[in-house]
Amino acid sequence: MGVNLRDLIPDDVRIVIEDLRILRGKVIIIDGYNALYQFLTAIRQPDGTPLMDSQGRITSHLSGLFYRTINIVEHGIKPVYVFDGKPPEIKAQEIAKRKKIKEDAVKKYEEAVKKGDIEAARRYAMMSAKLTDEMVQDAKKLLDAMGIPWVQAPAEGEAQAAYMAKKRDAWASASQDYDSLLFGSPRLVRNLTITGKRKLPKKNVYVEIKPELIELNKLLEKLGITREQLIYVAILIGTDYNPDGVKGIGPKKALQLVKAYKTLDKLMKAIPKTEFPVEPEKIVNYFLNPPVTDDYKLEWREPNENKIREILVEEHDFNPERVKNAVERLKKAYNEHIKGRQMGLEAWFSK
């Protein structure tokens, strides 16, 4: 999902965040769909099946959203979630591609279960994870109960997050994808919602994953290109709007070509003849001028313990004691890191 710029980002631009407390007081806009998919794939039982309530409804996404968001607030970060709206028409091929991958994964999962191959079953179950509208609505209800603001984007959530960060309503975007940089977010925080030990695919090896910060201006300066030229690089290696990119061109080769030819017109004439599903000019324009909205208000409220209990315990069978303890943590974090700051600002603006 998204463009893979990892190999182009120098080590001195990719800053590892050893302690989340350095983000204390910062407003971070989290890509909601991206985070929920992470929770759906990572929070699983040994055979790959997701967590479910007594009615067979998946709850992995709610578990991840609840406990991970509390952890984020405890570090003094002020999270905001943004959710995708209607996908742009230029994303049709990528959506169809993802659908096919999930359908194939479901078949392979069933085959693995029949063979008793637990490792393969888990892998394919994760690949077949599907985020439904009902799951998204449940996530929004839980965030409301927790007092955490969320924003509904008209189209791409990362575009909306980048817009809010550019407006300085937020300090950074948070996503696993690098598209936020193409949309112009001044800062991107990766791994914020998946910090901790993670198992490597097909290996019995666990690695420590830490958040990392990438600043757009520093990246562009280091690469010696403009943001528009970074979008050209993305087009060559593949984006959600032209998933296959240009055959035979990887990130480093793409950067060389963009720096050599500079403009999109010259670049397109210099590369091998390629049938793009969407005209490159349209892709550039979409990254530079995506649909966004100003219809949002960022307000963090005191957690509603009764509402949280109703959603998680009564509706979805979460452990009552564990939820109660987590809510106490959230209340304490809210009072320590958010309430005092908000009251201070309100007093200042009322003068």
N, C-alpha and C positions, 0 to 999 in steps of 0.2 A: 504494500500500500504506500502510495506516495513516491516521490523521487528519492533515489538513494545517493546522497552526496557524501556519504561517510568517507570514502577514499580521498576526497578533495580537501577535507578539513584538517589543517596542520595541527599537530599536538599542542602548540602554544596558543592556538585559538580555541581548542576544545578544553575548557577548564573543568576539571573534576571537582565536584562539591563534596568535600570530605565531611562537612557538618552542615545540615540544613538550617541551622540557626543563623547562618550568614544571610539567609533570605528573610529573616524576621522583619515583620512590618510591611513586606512586599505583597502587592496584589498580583497574583498569578492566575492567568486565564487558562484553564485546563480544557483540552479537546475532549469533550464528553464521550463521543462515540469511540474515540481511540482508547480512552481509559476503560470504558465498559467492555470493549472487546478484549482488552488485556485481562480483565478480571474473569471474563467468561472462559478464556483459554487457560489461564494459569491456575484458577481455583477449581480443582477437579479431584475426584476420587482416583485411587490407584489404577482403575481400569479405564480412566478417561471420561467417565460420566460426570456431568456437572452436579453441584449441590442442588437438591430439590426439596420442596416442602411436601407435606402429606398428600397434597392434591396433584403432585407430579409437576408443579411449576418450578422452573429453574430459578435459583436464588443466588448463584455464584456472583452475578453482577452486583447484587445488593450487598452481599457480604463484603466484597472488595471495596465498593463505594463507601460503605459505612465506616469500616475500620481504618481504611487507608486515609480517608478524609480527616478522621479524628487525629491520626498521626501527623498529618500535614499541619493542622491547626495547632497542635501541641508544640510544634516548632516555631510558632509565631507567624506563620504564613497565612495570608488571607486569600483563600481559594475562591475562584468563580468558575463554574462550568459553562461551556458553550456547546450547544447541540446543533447538528446539521439540520438544514431545511431541505428543500427540494434540490436534488442533485442537478447540476447543469447538463444540458443536452450533450455537450461535448464530452461527457464522462460515460456515455452509453456503452462504448466498447469495453471499458474497464469494468463496469458493473456486470456486464454479460460474462466477462472472463472470470470474475470472482464467483459468480453464481455457478459456473461450470466446475470450478475447482472444489467448491463445497459439495456439489452433487457427487463428484468423483470420490471425495473423501468419505462421504456417507457410505458408499458402496464398499470401499476398502476397509472401513471400520467394521462393517458387518462381516466381511470375509475374515478379518483378523480375529473377531470374537469367536467365530466358528472354529478357527484353528487353535484358539487358546493362546494367541500371541498378545499378551497383555501390553507389552511395550508399544507394538504397532497400533493396537486398539486405542491406546491413550493418544498417540501421535495423530492419528486420523480423526479422533473425536475432537481434538483441539482445532484441527484444520476445518472441521465442519461446523464450528460454532456459528450460530446465527443470532443476531440482535434484532428482536422484534419491536414493533411499535409499543406493545404492551410493556415490554421490559423498560423501554425508554421512559414511558409515562410513570412507571413505578419508581424509577430512579429520580425523576423530577419531584414526585411526591415525597420521597425520603429526604431529598435535599431541602425542600420547603420545611419539613419537620425539624431538620437539623439546624435551620437558620442560615443555610448556605445559599447565596444567590446563584442563579443560573440565567443564561441568555439564550433565546431561540434565534438562531441565525436564519436569514432568508434562504441561504444556499450553503456553501461550504463553511463549516465551523471554524476551520483554521483561518479562513479569510476574515471572519468576524473577529476572532481573537487578535489577529495581527492589527486590524483596524483599531481596536480598543487600546492595544499597546502603543500604537503610533500616536493616538490621541492623548496618551499618558494617563488614561483611566486605569491602566495596569502597567506593571513593570516589565512583564515578560509573558510570552505564550509558553504553554507546556504541552508537548506532544512527543510521540516517538518518531513521527514523520518530520522530514526537513522542509515540507511545503510551506510551513510558517515563514521561513526565511524568504521564499519566493514571493509570498504575499506581502512582504515588507515588515514583518515583526522585528523590532530592533534587537530583541533578545529571544532566544529559544532555550528552554530548560527541557532536557530529555531525561527519561528514567525517573521522573518525580513520583509516578504512581506505581512503579515496579521495583523500587529500591529493595535490596536484600539478596539472598542467595537464590540462584535460578539454575535449573538443570539444563545442560547443553543437549540439544536434540540428538537422539540416537546414541548418546554416551551416558555412562553412569558417573558423570563429572558435574560438579556444581561450581559456579563462579559467583563472585561477589559483584553485584551491579550497583553502581553509585550514580547519583544524578550528575549531569554535566551541563555546563552553560556555554552557549555559543552566541557571540555578539555579531550582528550582521555587518556593521561597519568595519570591525576588525577583520572579519573574514574576507570582505570585498577588497580591503586594502592589501591584505596578505596575498590574495590571488591576483591582484592587479586588474580587476574588472569592475564593471558597474552591476547594479542589481539586475538591470535589464539583460545584461550579458550573462548573468548567472542563470536567468531563465532560458537563454539560448542553450547553455550547457545542459540544462535539465531536459530540453526538447530532444537533444541529440541522444541522451542516455535513456530517456523514457520518463513520462509523467503519467498521472491518472488520465490525462486527456490524449495521450499517444503512447500507450503502454509498452510498445515494442521498441521505441526509439529508432535509432539507425543501426542496422546490422554492422557489427565489426568495430563500433565506436564505444569505448568505455569512458569513464569519468576523466582520466588524465588526457586521453586523446581529444576528448571533447573540449577540454580547457585549452589545449594547444590550438585547436582550430578556431575557437572563438577569439582568442587573443590575436591570432594571425589575421582573421578576416573582419573582425570587429562588428560589422553590421549584419543583420539577419539576412538581408538580400544577398550580400556577397557570400555569406556562409552557406545558404541554401544552394547556390550555384556551384560551390566547391565540394560538396559532399556527394557520395554515391546517390544515384536517383532513388528516391524513397517515396512510397505511397503513404502519406500521413492520413490517418482517419479524420483528423481535424487540421485545417490550415494552420501552420506555425504562427502566422500573424494573429489568428484568433486566440491561440493559447497564450501568447505574450499579452495580449490585451486583457484576457481574463485574469491573469495573475496581477496585472497592474490596476485593473478597474473591476474588481469582483462586486457582486451585490452584497451590501452590508446594511445594517440598520443602526439608528441612534435611539431606538425605542427600548431602552433598558435603564434600570436603576440598580446600582450596586449597594446593597444594604445587608449587613450581617446581623442576624437577630439571635436572641437567646433560644437555645434548643427547647423544643416542646417535647418533654419526656413522655407524656401520655400519647401523643401522636406517633412518636417513634416506636413506642411499645405496641401500639395498635397495628402499625404497618409490619414490623418485623416479628414480633412475638405472636400476636393474635392472628394475623393474616398469613404469615409465612413460617411459623413454627421455629423461630430462632430461640436459642437458649435464653430464658428470662434473666437469669443471674448475670450472664455474660453481657447481655445488652444493657442491663442496669449499670454495671460497672463501667462500660464504655461511655454511656451517657454522662456519668459523673465526670469522667475524664474530659469529655467534650465541654461540659459546663465550666469546668475549672479553666480549660484552655481559653474559652470564650471570655471569661471574666478577666483573665490575666493578660491576654494578648489583643483582644478586639474591643470589648466594652469600654474600657478606660480611654482608649484612643478615639473611639467614635464620639464619646461624650465630650472629650476635649475639643474635637473639631466642631461639634455642634455649638458649644459655648463660644468658640472663637467667631463663628459665622453669625451668631445671634447678637454680637456686639454692634 
